[in-house]
Amino acid sequence: MRDDFPELNLQIKVKRKKRQKLTGVYNRRLAKARIIVEHTFTRMKKVMGEEFRNRLKNYDVMTDIVSGLVNLRIMGS
């Protein structure tokens, strides 16, 4: 993920040495990044949650196609 989005720098925890406070700006940036991830998981779960009605040997190919389509939609929007 870091290779795809080098500008995305998520700091999960506050470093203890500096005792920084989380600011409103940081929280907004974190929320923007998290909502993209949450929406992506939701899209994947909708598609992958359906019953697979094809040959089992095609399952890996189909998951690759679904992942590619979701990524295409994310990058295009």
Secondary structure, 3 states (H helix, E strand, C coil): CCCCCCCCCCCCCCCCCCCCCCCHHHHHHHHHHHHHHHHHHHHHHHHHCCCCCCCHHHHHHHHHHHHHHHHHHHHHC
